[in-house]
Amino acid sequence: MTELIAGIFTVAVLGTTIWLCRGLRLTSRDICLAGLMSAATLVLRCFLITLPNGSHISLGAMLPILLLSLIHRPQVAFCAGWVTGVLAMLLLPEWQPVHWAQPFVEQFICFSALGYAGIFGTDRRWKIVAGTALAVVLSVTSHIMAGAVFFAQYAWDGYGPWAYSILANLSGHGTEGLATIIIVSLLPISRLRRTVKAGV
C-alpha cells in the first residue's frame, strides 16, 4: 500500500508538471536564469543545519527555484528543478541511492515542485503565498513519500515508516519550507519581476 500511494503521487505530480510544460520553448535567457538558480540551489544545499533527530535544514535551498517561478515563469522553474534533481544526485554528498525509482519519487519532484510557486500568478500577495505554500507542500510530501518507501529501515524504535518519515521530514524540510513561505511573503516580488523583465 505504501508503494502504491507513493506511485500514484509521483505519477500525478510528474504527469501534471510535464503537461504544464507542453509547448515550452526555452530561450537563451531562460536557460541562463535556470542555470543560475539551479547552481544557487545546489550551493545552498551544501550548508546544512543538523537537528537532534538527524534531519537537516538547508540554508534556504528552496528559495532560488521558487523565485525563478515567481519572477520569471513556472515552466522554466520546472525545468530548472529537473536539472537540479539530476545534478543533486551526482554532486550532493548526502544523497543516498537505494532504489532505481527513488529519483522519480524524490529528486525529480522535490526540486521541480518548487516551480508551482507562480502557478496562481503574482499580481496579488495572496496568490504568491498560496502558490508558494502549494510548492512547499508538494516538495515536502515527495520527501515524506521517499522516506516511507525507501528509508523505513531507519525508523526510530516504536515508529512505523509513515510516522517516522512524516516527523523527520516535517521537522527538517517542513521547517525550512515554512521559513521560506514567510521570506517569500515579505519580498517585493513585483519589483523583482519588473527588474528581471527589464534585464537589469
C-alpha positions in Angstrom: 0.0 0.0 0.0 2.9 2.4 0.8 4.4 1.8 -2.6 1.0 2.3 -4.3 0.4 5.6 -2.6 3.9 6.9 -3.5 3.4 5.7 -7.1 0.1 7.5 -7.5 1.5 10.7 -6.0 4.6 10.5 -8.3 2.7 9.9 -11.5 0.1 12.6 -10.6 2.7 15.3 -9.8 5.2 14.5 -12.6 2.4 14.0 -15.1 0.8 17.3 -14.3 4.1 19.1 -14.4 5.0 17.7 -17.8 1.6 18.6 -19.1 2.1 22.2 -17.9 5.3 22.3 -19.8 3.7 21.3 -23.1 4.8 23.5 -26.0 7.6 25.1 -23.9 10.4 26.7 -25.9 13.4 27.8 -23.9 15.2 31.0 -24.9 18.9 31.7 -24.0 17.6 33.9 -21.2 15.5 31.1 -19.8 18.5 28.7 -19.9 20.8 31.3 -18.2 18.3 32.0 -15.4 17.5 28.4 -14.9 21.3 27.6 -14.7 21.9 30.3 -12.2 19.0 29.2 -9.9 20.0 25.6 -10.2 23.5 26.4 -9.2 22.4 28.5 -6.3 20.1 25.7 -5.1 23.0 23.2 -5.1 25.3 25.6 -3.3 22.8 26.4 -0.6 22.0 22.6 -0.1 25.7 22.2 0.9 25.1 24.3 4.0 23.1 22.1 6.4 22.0 22.5 10.0 21.6 19.1 11.6 18.8 18.7 14.0 18.9 16.4 17.1 16.7 13.8 15.3 19.1 13.6 12.4 17.0 15.7 10.0 18.6 18.7 8.1 17.6 22.2 7.4 19.5 23.9 4.5 20.5 27.5 4.1 17.5 28.5 2.0 17.8 26.0 -0.8 14.1 26.2 -1.7 14.3 29.9 -2.5 16.1 30.1 -5.9 13.7 27.9 -7.9 10.7 29.4 -6.1 11.9 32.8 -7.0 12.5 31.7 -10.6 8.9 30.7 -10.8 7.6 33.9 -9.3 9.8 36.4 -11.1 10.1 34.6 -14.4 8.0 31.6 -15.5 6.8 28.5 -13.7 7.6 26.3 -16.7 11.2 27.4 -16.7 11.4 26.7 -12.9 10.0 23.2 -13.5 12.9 22.5 -16.0 15.4 24.0 -13.6 14.1 21.7 -10.9 14.5 18.6 -13.0 18.1 19.6 -13.9 18.8 20.3 -10.2 17.4 16.9 -9.3 19.8 15.2 -11.6 22.8 17.3 -10.5 22.0 16.8 -6.9 22.3 13.0 -7.3 25.7 13.5 -8.8 27.1 16.3 -6.6 25.4 16.4 -3.2 27.2 14.1 -0.7 24.1 13.4 1.5 22.1 11.9 -1.3 21.7 8.1 -0.8 20.7 6.0 -3.8 18.8 2.9 -2.6 16.4 2.1 -5.4 16.0 2.9 -9.1 12.6 4.5 -8.5 13.9 6.8 -5.8 14.9 9.7 -8.1 11.3 9.8 -9.6 9.7 9.9 -6.2 12.1 12.3 -4.5 14.7 14.2 -6.6 12.6 15.0 -9.7 9.7 16.2 -7.6 11.2 17.9 -4.6 13.0 20.4 -6.7 10.7 20.8 -9.7 7.6 21.1 -7.5 9.0 24.4 -6.3 8.1 25.7 -9.7 4.4 25.7 -8.7 5.0 28.9 -6.6 4.0 31.1 -9.5 1.1 28.9 -10.8 -1.6 31.2 -9.5 0.1 34.4 -10.7 1.9 37.2 -8.9 -0.5 40.1 -9.2 -1.8 39.6 -5.6 0.1 38.8 -2.5 -2.3 36.0 -1.5 -1.7 34.3 -4.9 2.1 34.4 -4.2 1.7 33.0 -0.8 -0.8 30.3 -2.0 1.4 29.2 -4.8 4.5 29.1 -2.6 2.6 27.1 0.0 1.5 24.6 -2.7 5.0 24.3 -4.0 6.4 23.7 -0.5 3.7 21.1 0.4 4.4 19.2 -2.8 8.2 19.3 -2.3 8.0 18.2 1.4 5.4 15.5 0.5 7.9 14.0 -2.0 10.5 13.7 0.8 7.9 12.1 3.0 6.9 9.6 0.3 10.5 8.7 -0.3 11.2 8.3 3.4 8.3 6.0 4.0 9.1 3.8 0.9 12.9 3.8 0.8 14.2 4.6 4.3 11.8 2.7 6.5 14.8 0.8 7.9 15.9 4.0 9.6 12.7 4.4 11.6 13.1 5.1 15.2 12.1 2.5 17.7 8.3 2.3 18.1 7.6 4.3 14.9 6.2 2.9 11.7 7.6 4.1 8.3 4.9 6.7 7.8 5.1 8.2 11.3 8.9 8.2 11.1 9.0 9.9 7.7 6.4 12.5 8.5 8.0 13.6 11.7 11.5 13.5 10.3 10.7 15.4 7.2 8.4 17.9 8.8 11.0 18.8 11.4 13.6 19.3 8.6 12.1 20.2 5.2 8.8 21.3 6.7 10.5 23.8 9.0 12.6 25.1 6.1 9.6 25.3 3.9 7.6 27.3 6.5 10.5 29.8 6.8 10.7 30.0 3.0 7.0 30.9 2.8 7.5 33.7 5.3 10.5 35.0 3.5 8.8 35.0 0.1 5.7 36.7 1.6 7.9 39.6 2.6 9.9 40.0 -0.6 9.0 42.7 -3.2 8.1 40.1 -5.9 6.5 42.6 -8.3 9.6 44.8 -8.2 11.9 41.8 -8.7 9.8 40.6 -11.6 10.0 44.0 -13.3 13.7 44.1 -12.8 14.2 40.7 -14.4 11.9 41.5 -17.3 13.9 44.7 -17.9 17.1 42.7 -18.0 18.7 44.9 -15.3 
